[in-house]
Amino acid sequence: MNKRQSNRIFTAVTAVLIFISVFCTRSIPALAAQADEVPAADSGDTVPEITAITPLSDEEAEMSFDGKPALEDIYALLPGELSVFFDDAESPSPLSVTWECGDDYENTEFDVYDFTPVWDTDAYPLASSFDSFTNLPYITVYVEQGLSAIRLIDIEEAREELNSLANGKDIYALLYLCDSYEVKLQPGNKEETAVTISTGQSVRITGVDEDSLHNIWYQATIEIGGSSYSGYIEREYLAYSDEDLIAWEEKSISSQTYRMTAPALMKAPASTPADIAQFPSSYQSGLLSLKTAHPNWIFVKMNTDLDWNTAVQEENKASRSLISASVNSAWKKSSFDKSWAYPTDGILAYYMDPRNFLTENYIFQFELLSYNGTYHTENAVQEILNGTFMSGAIPGDSKGQSYAQAFCTIAKQLDVSPFHLASRVRQEQGDGTSPLISGTYPSYPGVYNYFNIGATGQGSTQVIENGLKKAAEYQWTTRCLSLEGGSNIISKNYIRKGQNTLYLQKFNVSKTSPSGLYQHQYMQNIAAPSSEAVSVKKAYATAGSINNPFVFRIPVYNNMPSAACPQPAAVKEITLNKTSFSLKAGESVTLTASIEGKTAAAGSVTFSSSDSNIAAVAPDGTVTGVSAGTATISCTASGSSTVSCTVTVTKINPDYTLPVLGSITYAPEQTLADIKLPAGWKWDNPSIVPTVSNTGYPATFTPSDTGKYNTVKQTISLTVNKGTPAYTVPSGLKTAAGTTLASIKLPAGFTWENPSSVLDKEGSISCKASYNPDTANYQTVTGISIPVTVTKKADSECSTHNFGEWSVTTPASCTAAGVQTRSCLLCGAKENEEIPALGHSYSSADTKAATEAEKGIRTYTCSRCGDTYTESIDKLPSSHKHSYTSEITTKPSCTAAGVLTYSCSCGDSYTEPIPASGHNYDSKVTKEATETAEGTRTYTCSNCQDTYTEAIAKLPPSHTHNYASSVTRQASCTEKGIQTYSCSCGDSYSEEIPALGHDMADGKCRRCGYEEPKAAPAAPSSKPAASNNSSPNSSSGSGSSNSSADTGNAPGSSNGSA
């Protein structure tokens, strides 16, 4: 039984069931007839019955389709009413009905489907006399489910050949002719969905298959936000220009038809091609003009799903987007560096709006950047390079290649357009004189970076060194290695990750990008995509391939303006003769304004100051420094831009008189705070106790007007005379008869005047001593009588001796030991101890120099005893020249010099002294001062641990710390300073002052005079100023960093990720 017979039987059975339902009061859902047209049953009367139905016309009773339409599309075409007769009435009434398919339409593949009417049979039943088998109307729908005429000729061979092709290269295509698409796990519309993608999505074709009707499906891999998916896509929904794939189709697919034919039920109006019909109307005029001139071109809408204003604002954050500093002021917000500026939103919107570039010259910024050998020829690449530094052979190339040959070889290997690679390097390197490709840069000789990968920063030096550092990491030590490596980064990190047009490499607005929106952008220069597009178009035109089937991926945003965003209107350029300068308070400098290069007439411009308390400006542009600080002087003219100049005002030194102080006498409780200074002067550290040996103490003069005048630091001389120390006579000293005074230990500061005196008389005696606790600051007090009790010498030795101090009786020499003796203070017993021999301390001197014919003599002499010995010095080798190496043979200490010895291989040597390092004392309050007692500050040398102390004066009643600050070491551009905080009680602490950093203006630091190294400007690529081409057409990458990728980011350099 065939499909059509089974449908006829089913239709008859359906009619019977409907008839039976009338009597079984079974409710069949239906649309109710209108009350004013269908007779209603009177309450309590019988229900009106349908006795006849007007037959459908032949046109209504049958419908035919070339393919299987959607069920809802069929329902929309079926009549919504039938003409019926109630109770044998003479005229019919309309009855609202719906229709029901007798088969499971959506899950079957039949050629014929029958649809029968359905209504509310409880309200409007069929009369018992109605013959449903013959009189119930139905509609037959014929579906041509024949096998596809466009099919694979030999499916096995086609699969094998396409698999081989896809294994050898990446074949990219774009989804189009729909807003979204369900990628299937297997060929067929009924198969399970793998992932849903949007129009414009880039996919990589990996295979081919057919569904049950022989429709062709391409197997594809889709990368979305770092995730990978695989599935099948119907051939008619993919746009591609890969010539190898097209050649495979011509061989493997029967009945080739124009691929732009839209699928059934999706055909665009005849006047609008299906690909263009997908775009908003504001895009279509430009695209239609291109399609008319180039019918083979395919335009793919890329839905970004981004709000237009949000996208513009995001692209203008930080330094993601830059524009040449040479453009009109209406296009610039502020300066980035000498060559680049931050763009206004208006000019950025112009360059981001694809509708401004739907012309033959600029459309190639949307071209898929894949390789096609037929028209990507060496001659065509050579045309791009003619007239540039790459027009000939690559210098030093081992293969003798030209640049054109190298680009073609690399492009074929990577499946990337050589036009793109050649145009990108041309854009990056300008006239080819950049240190990035010279191979002679001092820090990186033999290193090259043609694509400016990683060349980020501000200022040419930083950009160049960052770029060469990245190239060195990649080991790009030949020109070809740099070309290959940079091309590979573009291919791997951009094109294969969906940034496969010039536009997307600058404006990454792909929602499926693994790097995230607005990140990983190769360029910063907003004009770069359109500039490179012109070069590419010219190359295609020269090659005679402008009419090839190119595919263009063109972004569409939400809430775009109704028309393309225009360029902001230009304004007159106003400039000043200075962009920045410094002057001292009270000095004046006059600024001169020019409009369009001509000196502005008096009164035609207006000057203003951001802070007239720092710098005031007169109507004629005369700027006068008022007080220290930085102010901005702005100059504006009607109908012109505003220009500004940065003014730094510095303080001047005040007039002052250095105080002359009278002498004082040393006292440990006396501090600098006790010594009054004239008005305006303060000691920097008033807690210091002045000493006799001082060289002066630092003090600061603070003028009354600190805004205009500097504070002055000077050292004030102070004469301190030695004081007379107070002392307490020691008591309780005892010793046995027969001992000397030297054996009796005295308190610190006391010394016996005649220590060798023997005490041989018993009883109390008075012995003379001197006292000086600090010889540097006190006079010595002499003739102090100290009582000593001399006891009888014990008849026998003590069982436990109480020995006095050691006294040297026989000094040690270099070779002989010495002796020291001490006596018991109780019994007089003596104890001797050997002092080890000191040993010789030799130093050498060449007493006879060696020659090439005769040995020399080196004599060693002991500095203590004069003992000597000699050693022979070998003869010098022929034509010997001394070559000395140095070695520290004696390290210097805080108080003693060291020795640096220079030695030659011939044995000759000489020495130089190394100055003593000097103590490096750190202070610490070891005893806090109180209101009733002095404190103690201990100074300890961090090198040798030597210490000394000074007293801290008592605190005044109810003391709280009140710190005054002073700069004890000024910060410089590169070195940190120290700020010290001191309280009158002597307590203090310090803080670091950060290094100031260079204050650069016109390449020179205004503070320390440092000059930025001169370097040839680099081509503006994706980093600021990495290129020699300062044109706004330079490409520029921002690494936006935006990413962690390796980036080439000067406004004309790459932002490539490795």
PyMOL commands that set and color helices and strands:
alter all, ss='L'
color gray80, all
select helices_A, chain A and resi 3-23+58-61+71-77+105-107+132-135+155-168+235-237+243-252+274-277+281-293+308-315+329-331+345-352+354-357+363-366+378-385+403-414+418-429+460-473+479-493+495-497+502-506+528-543+672-674+741-743
alter helices_A, ss='H'
color red, helices_A
select strands_A, chain A and resi 50-53+62-65+81-86+93-96+98-101+112-118+139-143+171-175+180-184+193-198+202-210+216-224+227-234+238-239+298-307+323-324+332-335+340-343+551-558+574-576+580-584+588-590+593-595+598-599+606-609+615-617+622-625+629-636+642-650+664-665+681-683+697-701+712-716+720-721+733-736+739-740+750-752+758-759+763-771+781-791+807-810+818-823+830-835+842-848+856-862+868-873+884-890+898-904+909-914+921-927+935-941+947-952+964-969+977-982+988-993+1000-1001+1004-1005
alter strands_A, ss='S'
color yellow, strands_A
deselect
rebuild
show_as cartoon
